[in-house]
Amino acid sequence: MIKKKRWLTFMLAMVPGLGHLYLGFKKQGMQFMIGAFACIICIPSIPQVFPFALAALWFYQLFDALQKATWNKLAAAEHERLMYEPEGFGAPWPPLSMPPMPDYPKDDVNPVLLGGSCIAAGVILLIITMFPDLWLLLSELNVGTVLVSLGLIGYGLHMLKKNTKA
């Protein structure tokens, strides 16, 4: 098992997705890269929304890469214990004895929410393209800030509704 350095993972994770690529999570690393570059490309279109999305994506991928690097370090230590220490000789071989990788909650994406978000993004891009004067008026009224704040409020209400302990 190849040991990966956590400090190098942290330094590489400064570029979105590169830390995941270093750890061997190619698909997830490419998804983070594509998402970050799509946010950068869309910043001129909606400058109030996409910098916020880019910051959220960047921090999420940074700490996710660090968490995966920590798990890799623990898995490597367990592998070495099983291979080289005397009490490991009678133990079952990996992956049966290795701790599983921490699983992330798999929230099913509501197709209605995803479809509505795609329609809203399409309408906004259509307004930007077809009616630039209307978009200039809306951007002067800080519509992007209002959309981000409404999105945060809606997500907070969704989380409160989903949490039965509250």
Backbone torsions as a table, in degrees:
resi	resn	phi	psi	omega
1	MET	NA	128.2	-178.2
2	ILE	-83.5	126.1	178.4
3	LYS	-80.4	135.3	176.3
4	LYS	-109.5	138.0	-177.8
5	LYS	-83.5	131.4	-178.6
6	ARG	-69.2	-37.2	-179.4
7	TRP	-66.4	-35.8	177.8
8	LEU	-70.8	-36.7	175.0
9	THR	-60.3	-43.1	179.3
10	PHE	-62.3	-45.6	-178.7
11	MET	-65.4	-41.0	179.7
12	LEU	-70.8	-29.7	-179.6
13	ALA	-71.0	-6.3	174.0
14	MET	-63.6	-28.1	171.0
15	VAL	-95.4	120.0	-174.1
16	PRO	-55.0	125.5	176.6
17	GLY	92.9	-19.9	-175.5
18	LEU	-69.9	-34.5	176.3
19	GLY	-64.3	-39.2	177.5
20	HIS	-67.2	-39.1	177.4
21	LEU	-63.1	-39.5	178.7
22	TYR	-63.0	-37.6	-179.2
23	LEU	-79.5	-10.0	178.4
24	GLY	101.7	4.7	177.8
25	PHE	-92.6	78.1	-171.4
26	LYS	-67.3	-45.5	-177.1
27	LYS	-63.9	-46.3	-179.2
28	GLN	-67.1	-38.0	177.5
29	GLY	-62.3	-42.7	178.7
30	MET	-67.3	-35.9	177.5
31	GLN	-63.2	-41.7	177.9
32	PHE	-66.3	-40.3	179.1
33	MET	-62.9	-48.3	-178.6
34	ILE	-63.1	-42.3	178.7
35	GLY	-62.4	-42.3	-179.6
36	ALA	-67.3	-43.8	-179.4
37	PHE	-70.2	-31.2	174.6
38	ALA	-66.1	-39.2	176.3
39	CYS	-63.4	-42.1	179.9
40	ILE	-63.6	-40.8	-179.7
41	ILE	-67.0	-35.8	-176.4
42	CYS	-86.3	-4.5	179.9
43	ILE	-58.0	-42.6	178.8
44	PRO	-64.1	-28.1	-179.8
45	SER	-70.9	-51.3	-179.0
46	ILE	-130.4	83.9	-173.3
47	PRO	-70.4	-10.9	180.0
48	GLN	-87.6	-21.8	-172.7
49	VAL	-102.6	-48.7	-169.3
50	PHE	-70.5	-30.4	172.6
51	PRO	-62.8	-36.5	176.3
52	PHE	-64.2	-44.5	178.9
53	ALA	-64.8	-38.7	179.0
54	LEU	-64.4	-41.8	179.0
55	ALA	-65.0	-42.7	178.9
56	ALA	-63.0	-44.3	179.0
57	LEU	-63.9	-41.7	-177.4
58	TRP	-64.6	-47.8	-179.9
59	PHE	-65.6	-39.7	179.7
60	TYR	-61.6	-47.9	-177.2
61	GLN	-68.8	-31.2	178.6
62	LEU	-63.7	-50.8	-177.8
63	PHE	-74.3	-28.6	174.9
64	ASP	-66.3	-41.6	177.7
65	ALA	-63.9	-40.5	177.8
66	LEU	-64.9	-38.5	178.5
67	GLN	-66.4	-40.7	178.8
68	LYS	-69.0	-34.3	176.5
69	ALA	-66.0	-38.4	177.0
70	THR	-64.0	-43.1	178.0
71	TRP	-63.0	-40.9	178.2
72	ASN	-61.6	-38.4	178.7
73	LYS	-65.1	-43.1	177.7
74	LEU	-64.6	-40.2	179.3
75	ALA	-66.3	-37.9	178.2
76	ALA	-66.8	-39.0	177.9
77	ALA	-65.1	-40.7	177.2
78	GLU	-65.2	-39.8	178.2
79	HIS	-62.9	-44.0	178.2
80	GLU	-65.2	-38.1	178.5
81	ARG	-62.0	-42.9	-179.9
82	LEU	-69.8	-31.5	-176.4
83	MET	-81.3	-40.2	-165.6
84	TYR	-116.6	-17.5	-178.1
85	GLU	-92.6	148.8	-174.4
86	PRO	-61.0	-37.0	-178.7
87	GLU	-72.9	-9.5	179.1
88	GLY	-84.9	-8.5	-175.1
89	PHE	-69.4	-32.1	-179.6
90	GLY	-94.4	-2.3	-176.1
91	ALA	-80.4	153.3	177.0
92	PRO	-66.6	153.2	-177.4
93	TRP	-79.6	155.1	176.1
94	PRO	-62.0	153.4	6.6
95	PRO	-88.6	7.5	-177.4
96	LEU	-66.7	-34.0	-175.1
97	SER	-100.6	-11.5	-178.6
98	MET	-76.6	144.2	177.6
99	PRO	-65.3	140.2	179.8
100	PRO	-68.5	153.6	176.7
101	MET	-65.3	137.5	-179.0
102	PRO	-56.9	129.0	-176.8
103	ASP	-90.7	137.7	179.1
104	TYR	-88.5	146.8	-179.7
105	PRO	-60.7	132.2	-177.2
106	LYS	-99.2	82.0	176.4
107	ASP	-75.6	124.1	176.4
108	ASP	-70.7	131.8	179.9
109	VAL	-78.0	125.6	178.9
110	ASN	-68.6	120.4	-177.8
111	PRO	-63.4	-28.0	177.8
112	VAL	-67.6	-43.1	178.6
113	LEU	-65.1	-43.5	179.3
114	LEU	-65.2	-44.0	178.7
115	GLY	-64.4	-41.6	177.7
116	GLY	-64.0	-38.5	177.5
117	SER	-65.2	-41.2	178.6
118	CYS	-64.7	-41.0	178.8
119	ILE	-64.9	-43.4	179.6
120	ALA	-62.9	-43.3	178.6
121	ALA	-64.0	-39.6	178.1
122	GLY	-64.8	-41.0	178.6
123	VAL	-64.8	-41.8	179.6
124	ILE	-64.1	-44.4	178.5
125	LEU	-65.7	-34.3	176.9
126	LEU	-66.3	-41.6	177.6
127	ILE	-63.1	-41.9	179.9
128	ILE	-61.7	-41.2	-175.2
129	THR	-79.6	-47.4	-172.5
130	MET	-82.8	-34.3	-175.4
131	PHE	-127.6	74.9	-176.9
132	PRO	-64.6	-31.6	178.9
133	ASP	-67.5	-39.7	176.7
134	LEU	-63.9	-39.3	179.3
135	TRP	-66.2	-37.9	176.9
136	LEU	-62.7	-40.1	177.4
137	LEU	-64.0	-44.3	179.9
138	LEU	-66.3	-36.3	179.7
139	SER	-71.7	-28.9	174.4
140	GLU	-68.9	-27.5	179.3
141	LEU	-86.9	7.6	179.1
142	ASN	59.0	44.7	179.4
143	VAL	-65.6	-34.5	179.5
144	GLY	-61.6	-42.7	178.1
145	THR	-65.2	-39.3	177.7
146	VAL	-64.7	-41.8	179.2
147	LEU	-63.7	-42.9	178.6
148	VAL	-63.9	-44.0	-179.4
149	SER	-66.0	-40.3	176.5
150	LEU	-65.0	-38.0	176.7
151	GLY	-63.2	-42.8	178.3
152	LEU	-65.7	-41.4	178.3
153	ILE	-64.8	-44.3	178.6
154	GLY	-62.6	-41.4	178.6
155	TYR	-67.0	-39.1	177.0
156	GLY	-63.1	-42.8	176.7
157	LEU	-64.4	-38.2	177.2
158	HIS	-62.3	-43.6	179.5
159	MET	-66.1	-39.4	177.9
160	LEU	-66.5	-39.1	179.1
161	LYS	-66.8	-36.8	-178.3
162	LYS	-74.3	-30.3	-178.4
163	ASN	-83.3	112.9	-176.9
164	THR	-83.6	-13.9	-178.3
165	LYS	-78.5	-18.9	-174.2
166	ALA	-74.9	NA	NA
